[in-house]
Amino acid sequence: MTDQAIEPATEATTFTDVERRIKAILIGSAGNLVEWYDFYAYTAFALYFAPAFFPSKDPVVEQLNAAVVFAATFLMRPLGGWLFGYIADHYGRRLSLTVSVLCMCFGSLIIAVTPTYATIGIAAPIILALARVIEGLSLGGEYGASATYLSEVADAKHRGFYSSFQYVTLIGGQLTAIIVLLLLQKVFLTTDELKAWGWRIPFLIGAGLAIFVAVMRRNLHETEAFVEAKKTVGPSGSIAALFRYPRELLLVVGLTAGGTAAFYTFTTYMQTFVKLSVGLTEDQTTMVIFGSLLFACVLQPVYGAISDRIGRKPLLIFFGVVGTLATIPILTALKATKEPFMAFLLICGAWIFTAGYTSINAVVKAELFPTNVRALGVGLPYAITVSLFGGTAPAIALYFKSIGHETWFYYYLSGVIFLSLLIYATMRDTKHASAMHRHE
C-alpha cells in the first residue's frame, strides 16, 4: 500500500490531481455502498426469511422479532465507532476502511449459510443475531472513517457536495438490495423458492462484493490531513484526547438524534409500514420504496451543493422545522391511502425535508473536530445516538402497532426531530467555523 497522500485542492490544481481525488472518493463511496447493501439486504428480504428464523402465526410478530434483532445490532455500533475510529486516527483512514468492509463480508457470509429454525432450533436466530452484531460493529466504524475520508479529500469550496456522496452510496446500498430483490422476485425465483432458500442469495452476493471492495481500498491514497497531523502532533484517536472536546461530542449527539430517527423511519421501516399498515402488495411495496429511495439519492448532492453556497445551518434548520410540523400529517396520510402512487409521493415529500439532514450531517460532524480525533469524534457519538434513536425506530413503531397505538410513533418521531431542531438553532455554522485545518 502506498503512503502517498491526496493534497487539498488549490486554484492551480491539475487535471491529474482532480482525477485522483475523484477516484479516491468513488472508491471510498463504493465501499460504503457495499457495506450498506449488506446491511440493508436484511431489511429488504426480512419478509421472506423472518418465518424461517422466527416462526409464528402472526406476521406482525415475525417482523417484530426481525426488527428487534435489527435494533440489537446497533448495540455494537458504539464499539465499532470507537475501534475503527481509533484505527483511522492512529493508523490511517485507509486501513480502517479496509478492515471494516472485511468485517461486513464475514457477517454477510454467516447469514447466507446459517440453517433455519426448523433445522437447528433456537440456535438459528442466535447465529443470525451474532452475524448482525458483526455487521453492526463494521457499520459503527464505517460511518466515522468514511465521513472523515470523504471530507478530507474534498476541497473546501465543494466539501458539502463531495461528502454528500456518503449518503448517496448509503441509500444506494439499499437501492442495490431492492434491485436484487426485484430480479429474484420477477425473473429468477418464485415466492416459495425465495422463502425456502432464495433469500440466501443476496447475502452471498454481498460477501463477494465486500471482498472486491476490500482489495480496491488497499490502494486508496491516505489523506493529506492525516499525513500532516501525523508529522506535526503524532497519531492519536484516544478517548482521553476526544474528551477534550465535550461540547463537540454533545453537538454530534444532538444534531444526530432527530435525523437518524427520520432516516431509519423513511428507509428501513417504510418497507414494513407500506406492506403491513398501508396494505400494499409485495410488488407495490418494492416499487414504491425503490422509487422513493431513488428520489432521495438525487436530493443528496443537490442539497450538499446548496450547503456549499449558503452554509450547513440553514439546511439543518429547514429539516428541523419542516420535519417537526410535517411528520405527523405525512405518516397519517400515508396510512390512510391505498394508492401506490400517492404513497410514493408522500414518502418523497418526507425526503424533501429529511435530505436537509442526511446530505450534510457527515461533513458537519467532520468540521467540528481537529484531524487527530476526527474519525473517532465523528464515529463514536454518532454510533451511540444511532443505537438509541435510529436502530430502535422500526422496533418502536412495530411495538406501538402491536399494542394498537401505531399513531404514537408519529408523535414520537416528530418530538425527537424537534429536540434536534433546538440544537440546530443554537449551534454555529461549521462551514464558516470549520476545524478541518486544525491538527491538535
N, C-alpha and C positions, 0 to 999 in steps of 0.2 A: 504494500500500500504506500502511496506517495504522501509526503508531508507538505506538498505544495498547497498554498492557501489561495483562496479567492479574495481579492482585494476589493475594497469599496469602489463603486463606480465614480468617475470624475468626468469633467467636461471633455477630457481627452481620451476617454475610454475607447479602446479599439474594438473593431467588429469581433475579433477573436476573443477578447475579454467578455463581451456581451454574450457571445455564443457559448462560452464556457460556463458563464453564470446561469444562463437559461438551461443548459444541460444539467447542471447541478440541481436546479430547482425541480426539473422534470423527474430526475432520478429519485430525489428525496420525496417528491409527491407520489411517485409510482409506488414506493414502499408504503406510504401512508394509505394509498388506495387498497393495496393488497391486505394490509392489516385490518382495515375496516370491512373489507369484503368478508374475510374470515369471521370477523366478529358478528357481522350482520347476517351472515348465512344462517346463523342460529335463529334469528327472528323470522327471516323470510321463509324458512322451512319448518318453523315450530308447529304450524297447523298440521303437518304431516308426521313429524316424529314424536310429538308430545304423547300421543296414545301409546307409543312403543316403550316409553320410559315412565309415564305416569298414567297408567290405565285407570279410567273412571267412566261412569255412565254419563257424567255431566261434562260437556266440552269446555264450559267456563272453568271448571275445577282443573281440568287438564292444562288449559292455558295459564291459569293462575300459578300452578306448580312450576310450569316452564318459566314464567315471569319471575318467580321467586329465585330460581337458580340464576336467571339473568341478573337479578339485583345482587345476589350473593357474590357474584364475581367481582362486583365493584368494591368489595371489602379489600381486595388485593391491590386495587389501583393506587392507593396511597403508598404502599410498599414499593410498587413498581415506579411510582413517581420519584420516590427517594433513591432507589437503587440506580435506575437509569439516569436520573438527574445527576447523581454523584459521578457516574461513569462519564457522562457528557461534559461536566465541568472539570473533571480531574484528568481524564484521558482523551477526551475529544468527542465532538458531536458525531463524527462518522462511526466510531466504534459502538457507541450507544445505539445508533440507528440500526446497525447491522445485527447486533445481538438481539435487539427487541423483535425484529422480524423473524429471527430463527425460533424464538420462543413461541411466536404465534403459529409458526409452522408445526411445532410439536403439539400444541393444544388442538389444532385443527385435525391433525392426523389421529389423535386419540379418539376424537368424536367419530371419525369416519369408520373406525374398526371396532368400536365398543358394541358388545352384544346387547340385546334388548332385555326388558324386564321379564319377558316370558322365558328367556333362556337362563339368566343368572340372577333373577330376582332383584332384591334391593341394591345389590352391587351395581346394577346398571345406572340408576340415577346418581349414585355416589361417584362413579367414574366420570359420568357426564359433568357433574359439578366440579370435579378435580380438573378436568380439561378446561372448563370455563374459568376456573381460578388462574390457570396458567395464562390463558388469553387475557384475563383482566390484568395480570402482572405486566404482560407485554404492552398492553394499551396504556397502562398507567405511566410507563416510561416513554412510550412513543410520542405522546402529545407534547411533553415538555421539550424533548430533544428535537422533534420536528418543527415546532413553533420557533424555537431558538435558531435552528439551522436556516430556515426559510427567511426569518427576519434579518439574520446576519449576512446572508449572501445577497440580499437586495440592497439597492442604493436608497438613500434617504428619501429621495423625491417620489419613489414608487414602492415604498415598503408596504403600504396598506394593500396595494394591488397584488404584489407578488405573494405576500403572506396569506392573502385570501384563498390561495390555491390549496392551502391545507384543508379547508372545508369543502372546496370543490372536489378534492380527491376523497375526503372523508365521506361526503354524500355520494360521490361516485362509486365508492365501495359498496354501498347499499344498492345503488342502481345496477352494478355488475351482478350482485347476488340475485336481484329480481330478473335480470336478463337470463341468467342461468335457470332460474325458476320457470320463466316463460318457455324456454327451449325444452326443458324437461316435461312441462305440462302439455305443451301444444305439439311437439314434434316427436320426442323420443319415447316417452313413457305414458302409461295410463295412470289414473288416480290410484288404483290398487297397487301398482308397481311402485309408485312414489311412496306410499305409506309402508310398503313391505321392506324395500331396500333402496329405492332411488334417492331418498333423502341423504344418503351417504355420499353421493357423487360430488355435490358442491364442496364438501369438506376435503375430499381428495384433491379437487382442483385447487382449492385454497392452499393446501400444503405444498403442492408443486409450484405454484406461483410465488409463494414465500421464499422457497429455496432460490428461485431465479432472481428475485429482487435482492436477496442477501448477497448474492455474487456481484450484482451490479453495484450495491452500496459499498463493497470493499474498495472500489475505485473512486469513491466520492472525494473531492478535494475538501480539506479542512477549511473552516472559515478564517479569514484574516483576523477577526476579532479574537478568536480563541488563541491563535498563534501569538498574537501580540500580547494578550493578557498572560500567557504562559511565560513569555520572556520578561515581562515587567513585574508581575506580582506573584508568579508561580501558580500552579494548579490549586484549585480549591474545591468547591462543591460540598463543603461540610455543613452539617446542621448548625454548628456554632456560628459559622460565618453568615448563614442565612438569617439567623435570629437577630442579626444587626439591622435588619430591615423589617421590623414588626408592622409598620404602617402599610408597607407594600404587600406584605403577606395577607393582612386583613382586607386590603383592597381587592386582591385576587379572589378571595372567598366571596366578598360582597358582590362584585360585578359578575361572578360566575353563576351564582345560585339561581336567579331567575332565568338566565339564558340557557343554562343546561337543562332545567326543568322543561322549558318550552321546546328545546331541540329534541329531547327524547320523547316528548309527547307527540310532536308532529313528524317524527321519523319512526322509531321502533314501535310505539304504541298505536300509531294510526292504522297499521295493517290489521291489528286485532280489533280496533274500535270500529272501523268501517265494515268489518265482517260480522262481529257479534252484536254491535249496538245499532249501526245503520241498517244492517241486514242485506248488504250486497253479496252477490255470489263470489266465489273464489276468483273467477276470471275478472269480474268487475273490480274487485278489491285490488288485484295485482296491477291492473291498468291504471286505476286512479292513483295509487301510490307511486307507480313508476312516473306518470306524467307530472305529479306534483314535485317529486324529487328532481326531475329534470329541470323544472322551472326554478327550483331552489339553487341548483348548480349555476344556472345562468346569472342569478342575482349576486352571487358571491363576489366575482371580480368587479362587477359594476359598482357595488357598494364600497368595495375596497378602494377603487379608483376615486370615488367621491370623497372618501376619508382623507385621501392624499391632498385634496384641494381644500376641504372645509374643516378638517380635523376629525378626530375619533369621537369626541364627546357628543357632538350633535346627533350622530347615528345611534349611540347608546341611549341617549335621552328619548329619541324617536321610538326605539324599541320599548323602552320602559313605559312611556306614556300610552302608546297605542296598544301595547300588549296588555297593560292593566285594564284598559277600557274595552278592548275588543275580544279578549279571550272567551269570556262567558257567552256573549252573543254568537260568536262563531261556532263554538262547540255545541251550543243549544240548537242552532240552525242545522248543524251537520247531523246531529242525531235525528232531527225531525224529517230530513229529506230522505227520499228513497231513490232519487235520480243520480246516477253515477257522475254525470257532467256537473251537476250542482255541487256534489261532494268534492269533485276536483277543484272547482272554483273557490269553494270555501277554504280548503286546505292551502291553496295558493295564496288566498287572502291572508292567512296566518303567516305564511312565509314572507310576505311583504314586510311585516314588522320584525319577524324573528331573524331575518337576514341582517338586520341592523346590529345584532349581537354577533351572530356566527361569522360574518365576513371579516370582522376586525378584532375579535376577542384575543386571538393569538398574538397579534402584533402589539396590542395594548399591554398585555402582560409582559411581553418581552421588553418593551420600552420602559418598564418600571424598574428593572434590575440591572446592575452592572454585570459585565461579562463573566466574572469569576463565579457567580452564583446564579446566573440567568436561567439555565436549564432546570436546576433544582427549584428556584424561586417560581418559575412558571409551572412546573410539573407537579410538585408536591401539594401545595394548597389547592390547586385545580382538581387534582385527583381526589382529595378529601371531600371537596364540595360536590363533585360529580357523584361520589359514592352516596352522599346524603340526599341530594336533590335530583340528580339525573337518573341514575340507575334504578332508583326506587320509584320513579314516576309511573311506569307501567304496572308495577305491583300495587301501588296505592290506588290507581284508577280501577284496576280489576277487583281489589278488595271492596271499594265503595260500591262497585257494580254488584258484587256477590251478596252484599247486605241490603241491596235495594235502594241505594242512595248515590247513584252514579254522578249526579249533578254536584255533589260535594267536591268532587275532584276539580270541577271547573273553577270553583271559588278558591280552592287551594292553590291552583296554578296561577290564577290572577293575583293572589296575595303574595306569592313568592316573587313574581315579576315586580310588583310594587316595592317590595323591600330592596330589590336591586336598583330600582329607579332612584331611591334615596341616595344610594352610593354614586350613581352616575351624575346626579345633580350637584354633588359636593366635591367630586374628585377633579384633579387637574386634567387638562387635555394632554395626553402623553405625546402627541405629535409635536407639540410646541415645548414640551419639557421632558425630553427623552433622555434615558440613561444609556442608550446604545453605545455612546462613545466612551463610557466610563469603564476603566479596568481597576478595580479596587481590591 
